[in-house]
């Protein structure tokens, strides 16, 4: 079995992605300032009084709604009650919607809560005409960056996997020995996927002789002799790639001899940098498993020769 050294996203692609994100933020801020040009903007000093109190109250209300929505999504397993049938056909849109709504309420709520204090501090160094819009957008943007790095809905994927596999007859003891993962087809561009990149969610078991995957809609068993290669390839369509993540792609022969490539996604880390480390550990686990066959064969041959 061959292995490929992990190569992270190129500096040029990383810079292009970051610049695109910055362009969107700057464009949105400029649009907001342009729409407000006809009116008289409030003065930073006003945020020390009634306007500031109202902003903090509204921010607290947004935060409360965000926390309630977040709790409902987790407790209800994204509003799924029946795990006797596959959830992948519709979970992508639900996860995307939940992440969007929860993120909006938490980001705007946090921005409004911080706005009065940040505006009064910035008024010492910025022209009064731009203090209000700039100090509102900056906290919101920083919170948005935080929620890009921090996967707030991360507990949901392992919960969905466990509920679905339990409905399929797999015990808690068996699941405790598995690794929650998602899989996707590396030949399809992730940039064209609107909701989630994963095409299936499930559990991977690394047994002495076989890699076993059982998911929501599919499964496979890979014997050591079937494994061809463990690739490490950046998925440019994944946000985690901009935090150093290099995905694991396994190339193997199926039982009928057909060659197949499958990309693996880890589903247990809360952060994008943590995802990068988890992918490295997953790759090493599979590589060590694949190489242990050749090590065992070499040991056996040496014993026979002696």
C-alpha positions as CSV (number, residue, x, y, z in Angstrom):
1,X,0.0,0.0,0.0
2,X,1.3,3.5,-0.9
3,X,1.0,6.6,1.2
4,X,1.0,10.3,0.3
5,X,2.5,13.1,2.3
6,X,-0.1,15.6,3.5
7,X,0.1,18.9,1.6
8,X,-1.8,21.9,3.1
9,X,-3.6,24.5,1.0
10,X,-1.3,26.6,-1.1
11,X,-0.5,30.1,0.2
12,X,-2.1,31.6,-3.0
13,X,-5.4,29.8,-2.6
14,X,-5.4,30.6,1.1
15,X,-4.9,34.3,0.4
16,X,-7.6,34.3,-2.3
17,X,-10.1,32.8,0.1
18,X,-9.3,35.2,2.9
19,X,-9.5,38.2,0.5
20,X,-12.9,37.0,-0.8
21,X,-14.2,36.9,2.8
22,X,-12.8,40.3,3.5
23,X,-14.3,41.7,0.3
24,X,-17.8,40.5,1.3
25,X,-17.5,42.0,4.8
26,X,-16.2,45.3,3.5
27,X,-18.9,45.4,0.8
28,X,-21.6,44.8,3.3
29,X,-20.3,47.5,5.6
30,X,-20.0,50.0,2.7
31,X,-23.5,49.2,1.7
32,X,-24.8,49.8,5.2
33,X,-23.0,53.2,5.4
34,X,-24.3,54.2,2.0
35,X,-27.9,53.4,2.9
36,X,-27.5,55.6,6.0
37,X,-25.9,58.5,4.2
38,X,-29.2,60.4,3.9
39,X,-29.8,60.4,7.7
40,X,-28.0,62.0,10.6
41,X,-26.1,59.3,12.3
42,X,-26.3,59.1,16.1
43,X,-23.3,60.4,18.1
44,X,-21.1,58.1,20.1
45,X,-22.0,60.0,23.2
46,X,-25.6,58.9,22.8
47,X,-24.6,55.3,23.4
48,X,-23.7,56.2,27.0
49,X,-27.4,56.9,27.7
50,X,-30.7,55.6,26.5
51,X,-29.5,54.4,23.1
52,X,-26.8,52.3,24.7
53,X,-29.2,50.8,27.1
54,X,-31.6,49.9,24.4
55,X,-28.8,48.4,22.2
56,X,-27.7,46.2,25.1
57,X,-31.3,45.2,25.9
58,X,-31.9,44.3,22.2
59,X,-28.6,42.4,22.1
60,X,-29.5,40.5,25.2
61,X,-32.8,39.6,23.6
62,X,-31.1,38.4,20.5
63,X,-28.7,36.3,22.5
64,X,-31.5,34.7,24.4
65,X,-33.3,33.8,21.2
66,X,-30.1,32.3,19.9
67,X,-29.5,30.2,23.0
68,X,-33.1,28.9,22.9
69,X,-32.8,28.0,19.3
70,X,-29.4,26.3,19.8
71,X,-30.8,24.3,22.7
72,X,-33.9,23.2,20.8
73,X,-31.7,22.1,17.8
74,X,-29.5,20.0,20.0
75,X,-32.2,18.5,22.2
76,X,-34.4,17.6,19.3
77,X,-31.6,16.3,17.1
78,X,-32.3,19.0,14.6
79,X,-36.1,18.2,14.9
80,X,-35.7,14.5,13.9
81,X,-37.6,12.0,16.0
82,X,-37.7,8.9,13.7
83,X,-34.3,7.2,13.2
84,X,-35.7,4.1,11.7
85,X,-35.3,5.8,8.3
86,X,-32.3,7.6,6.8
87,X,-31.8,11.2,7.7
88,X,-29.2,12.2,5.1
89,X,-31.7,13.1,2.3
90,X,-32.9,16.1,4.3
91,X,-30.3,16.8,7.1
92,X,-28.1,19.1,5.0
93,X,-30.8,21.8,4.6
94,X,-31.8,21.6,8.3
95,X,-28.2,21.9,9.5
96,X,-27.5,24.8,7.2
97,X,-30.7,26.6,8.3
98,X,-30.0,25.9,12.0
99,X,-26.4,27.1,11.8
100,X,-27.5,30.2,9.9
101,X,-30.3,31.2,12.3
102,X,-28.4,30.4,15.5
103,X,-25.3,32.2,14.2
104,X,-27.2,35.3,13.2
105,X,-28.9,35.7,16.5
106,X,-25.7,35.1,18.6
107,X,-23.5,37.3,16.4
108,X,-25.9,40.3,16.2
109,X,-26.8,39.9,19.9
110,X,-23.1,39.9,20.9
111,X,-22.4,42.8,18.6
112,X,-25.2,44.9,20.1
113,X,-24.1,44.1,23.6
114,X,-20.5,45.2,22.9
115,X,-21.5,48.2,20.7
116,X,-21.9,50.9,23.3
117,X,-18.5,50.2,25.0
118,X,-16.6,49.7,21.8
119,X,-18.1,52.9,20.2
120,X,-17.1,55.1,23.2
121,X,-13.6,53.8,23.1
122,X,-13.3,54.2,19.3
123,X,-14.6,57.7,19.5
124,X,-11.3,58.8,20.8
125,X,-9.4,57.8,17.6
126,X,-12.0,57.7,14.8
127,X,-14.0,60.5,13.1
128,X,-17.5,60.7,14.7
129,X,-19.2,60.1,11.3
130,X,-17.9,56.6,11.0
131,X,-17.7,55.5,14.7
132,X,-21.2,54.1,14.9
133,X,-21.2,51.9,11.8
134,X,-17.6,50.8,12.2
135,X,-18.0,49.8,15.8
136,X,-21.2,47.9,15.2
137,X,-19.8,45.9,12.3
138,X,-16.4,45.1,13.8
139,X,-17.7,43.0,16.8
140,X,-20.2,41.3,14.5
141,X,-17.4,40.4,12.0
142,X,-15.1,39.2,14.8
143,X,-17.9,37.0,16.2
144,X,-18.6,35.7,12.7
145,X,-14.9,34.7,12.3
146,X,-15.1,33.0,15.7
147,X,-18.1,31.0,14.7
148,X,-16.4,30.0,11.4
149,X,-13.5,28.5,13.5
150,X,-15.7,27.2,16.3
151,X,-18.3,24.6,15.1
152,X,-21.2,25.4,17.3
153,X,-23.3,22.5,16.1
154,X,-20.5,19.9,16.3
155,X,-22.3,17.8,19.0
156,X,-25.1,17.2,16.6
157,X,-23.3,14.9,14.1
158,X,-22.2,12.3,16.7
159,X,-25.6,12.3,18.3
160,X,-27.3,11.7,14.9
161,X,-24.9,8.9,14.1
162,X,-25.4,7.2,17.4
163,X,-29.2,7.4,17.3
164,X,-29.3,6.1,13.7
165,X,-26.9,3.2,14.4
166,X,-28.8,2.3,17.6
167,X,-32.0,2.0,15.5
168,X,-30.0,-0.3,13.1
169,X,-29.2,-2.6,16.0
170,X,-25.6,-1.5,16.9
171,X,-25.0,-1.5,20.6
172,X,-23.5,1.3,22.7
173,X,-20.5,-0.9,23.5
174,X,-19.8,-1.3,19.8
175,X,-20.2,2.4,19.1
176,X,-17.8,3.3,22.0
177,X,-15.0,1.6,20.0
178,X,-15.8,3.4,16.8
179,X,-14.8,6.8,15.3
180,X,-17.6,9.1,14.2
181,X,-16.9,10.2,10.6
182,X,-18.5,11.5,7.5
183,X,-17.7,10.4,4.0
184,X,-17.9,12.0,0.5
185,X,-16.8,11.4,-3.0
186,X,-13.5,13.2,-3.7
187,X,-14.2,13.4,-7.4
188,X,-17.1,15.8,-6.8
189,X,-16.2,19.5,-6.1
190,X,-17.2,20.5,-2.6
191,X,-17.6,24.1,-3.8
192,X,-20.8,23.0,-5.6
193,X,-22.4,21.6,-2.5
194,X,-24.7,24.2,-1.0
195,X,-25.4,22.7,2.4
196,X,-22.9,20.1,3.8
197,X,-20.0,18.4,2.1
198,X,-20.6,15.0,3.7
199,X,-22.7,12.5,1.7
200,X,-23.1,10.1,4.6
201,X,-22.5,10.1,8.4
202,X,-21.6,7.0,10.3
203,X,-19.0,5.2,12.4
204,X,-15.6,3.7,11.5
205,X,-14.1,0.7,13.3
206,X,-10.5,-0.2,12.9
207,X,-10.3,-3.9,13.7
208,X,-7.2,-6.1,13.4
209,X,-8.0,-7.2,9.9
210,X,-10.7,-5.0,8.6
211,X,-11.8,-1.4,8.3
212,X,-15.6,-1.4,9.0
213,X,-17.9,1.6,8.2
214,X,-21.6,1.7,8.9
215,X,-23.5,4.8,8.1
216,X,-26.9,6.3,7.6
217,X,-27.3,5.1,4.0
218,X,-24.3,3.0,3.2
219,X,-21.5,0.8,4.6
220,X,-18.4,-1.0,3.6
221,X,-15.8,-3.5,4.9
222,X,-12.2,-3.2,3.7
223,X,-9.7,-6.0,4.3
224,X,-6.0,-5.1,4.4
225,X,-5.4,-6.7,1.1
226,X,-8.0,-4.5,-0.5
227,X,-6.4,-1.2,0.5
228,X,-4.4,0.4,-2.3
229,X,-3.5,3.9,-1.0
230,X,-4.0,6.4,1.8
231,X,-4.0,9.9,0.2
232,X,-3.8,13.2,1.9
233,X,-5.4,15.9,-0.2
234,X,-6.7,19.4,0.6
235,X,-10.4,20.0,-0.1
236,X,-10.4,23.6,-1.3
237,X,-14.2,23.7,-0.8
238,X,-14.0,23.0,2.9
239,X,-13.5,25.9,5.3
240,X,-11.3,23.7,7.5
241,X,-8.7,23.7,4.7
242,X,-7.9,27.4,5.6
243,X,-7.1,26.2,9.1
244,X,-4.6,23.6,8.0
245,X,-6.9,20.6,7.5
246,X,-5.8,18.0,4.9
247,X,-8.5,15.4,4.3
248,X,-7.9,11.6,4.3
249,X,-8.8,9.8,1.1
250,X,-8.7,6.0,1.0
251,X,-8.4,4.1,-2.3
252,X,-9.3,0.5,-2.2
253,X,-10.8,-2.5,-4.1
254,X,-14.4,-3.4,-3.3
255,X,-15.4,-7.1,-3.0
256,X,-16.2,-7.3,-6.7
257,X,-12.7,-5.8,-7.7
258,X,-14.0,-2.3,-8.5
259,X,-11.7,0.5,-7.4
260,X,-13.1,3.1,-5.2
261,X,-12.0,6.4,-3.6
262,X,-13.6,7.8,-0.5
263,X,-12.9,11.0,1.4
264,X,-13.2,10.8,5.2
265,X,-14.3,13.7,7.5
266,X,-13.9,13.7,11.2
267,X,-17.0,14.7,13.2
268,X,-15.8,15.1,16.8
269,X,-13.8,18.3,17.0
270,X,-15.3,21.6,18.0
271,X,-12.8,23.8,16.2
272,X,-11.3,23.9,12.7
273,X,-7.8,23.6,14.0
274,X,-8.9,20.6,16.1
275,X,-10.3,19.1,12.9
276,X,-6.9,19.4,11.2
277,X,-5.3,17.5,14.1
278,X,-8.0,14.9,14.2
279,X,-7.5,14.2,10.4
280,X,-3.8,13.8,11.0
281,X,-4.5,11.2,13.8
282,X,-7.1,9.4,11.6
283,X,-4.6,9.2,8.7
284,X,-1.9,7.8,11.0
285,X,-4.3,5.3,12.5
286,X,-5.3,3.9,9.0
287,X,-1.7,4.0,7.8
288,X,-0.5,2.1,10.8
289,X,-3.3,-0.4,10.4
290,X,-2.5,-0.9,6.7
291,X,1.3,-1.2,7.4
292,X,0.8,-3.7,10.2
293,X,0.0,-6.3,7.6
294,X,3.3,-6.0,5.9
295,X,5.1,-5.9,9.2
296,X,3.3,-9.1,10.4
297,X,4.1,-10.8,7.0
298,X,7.8,-9.8,7.3
299,X,8.0,-11.1,10.9
300,X,6.4,-14.4,9.8
301,X,8.8,-14.8,6.9
302,X,11.7,-14.1,9.1
303,X,10.5,-16.7,11.6
304,X,10.1,-19.3,8.9
305,X,13.5,-18.5,7.4
306,X,15.2,-19.1,10.8
